[in-house]
Amino acid sequence: MSAVVKSLRPQTRRGVRHESARIDTTLLELVQAIARRTSDEREIIATVLRLLRTGRVRLIGSFRGSRLGAD
């Protein structure tokens, strides 16, 4: 798992990280959060796709329900 993905892990109320917790966010907020940790565009795209495909992130807003990068 990349350092970028690890750093985006959600936290519970007590500050304990929970592997299966899902993050609900907009695509813009997700990209911005990843871009703060890397400037490599390929890593940003790969990380976004991985988080969406694994269900760790669910998009809200304009892209809610979209299948970005679906094969």
C-alpha atoms as one frame of an Amber mdcrd trajectory, in Angstrom:
protein
   0.000   0.000   0.000   1.444   3.370  -0.954   2.286   6.004   1.633  -0.333
   8.260   0.050  -3.099   5.715   0.599  -1.934   5.042   4.169  -1.997   8.741
   5.002  -5.616   9.028   3.845  -6.923   6.462   6.314  -9.918   7.799   8.211
  -9.822   8.016  11.980 -12.476   7.133  14.514 -13.632   9.595  17.159 -10.948
   8.388  19.549  -8.185   8.862  16.979  -7.767   5.124  16.379  -7.443   4.258
  12.732  -9.987   1.819  11.350  -9.029  -0.092   8.193 -12.562  -0.686   6.942
 -13.928   2.829   7.468 -15.067   4.443   4.232 -14.419   8.076   3.371 -17.268
  10.034   1.750 -15.817  12.961  -0.209 -15.997  14.880  -3.456 -13.634  14.060
  -6.290 -12.037  17.502  -5.959 -11.374  17.067  -2.232  -9.946  13.590  -2.831
  -7.571  14.772  -5.554  -6.499  17.769  -3.466  -5.795  15.559  -0.434  -3.657
  13.200  -2.493  -1.905  16.066  -4.312  -0.800  17.488  -0.945   1.210  14.288
  -0.470   2.620  13.792  -3.987   3.137  15.859  -7.123   3.311  12.810  -9.411
   0.154  12.947 -11.553   0.309   9.226 -12.306   0.413   8.422  -8.600  -2.534
  10.759  -7.960  -4.633   9.061 -10.645  -3.618   5.560  -9.560  -4.388   6.341
  -5.922  -7.806   7.827  -6.733  -8.730   4.798  -8.824  -7.478   2.350  -6.200
  -9.419   4.045  -3.409 -12.600   4.083  -5.499 -12.264   0.504  -6.749 -11.603
  -0.899  -3.289 -14.540   0.980  -1.792 -12.349   2.878   0.676 -13.748   6.117
  -0.786 -17.268   6.905  -1.940 -17.809   9.996  -4.017 -20.445  12.539  -3.116
 -21.462  15.603  -5.072 -21.405  15.803  -8.882 -19.592  12.474  -9.350 -21.704
  10.489  -6.867 -22.392   7.051  -8.309 -20.053   7.573 -11.276 -17.843   4.719
 -12.376 -14.604   6.553 -13.005 -12.012   4.482 -14.807 -14.321   1.491 -14.976
 -13.000  -1.276 -17.176
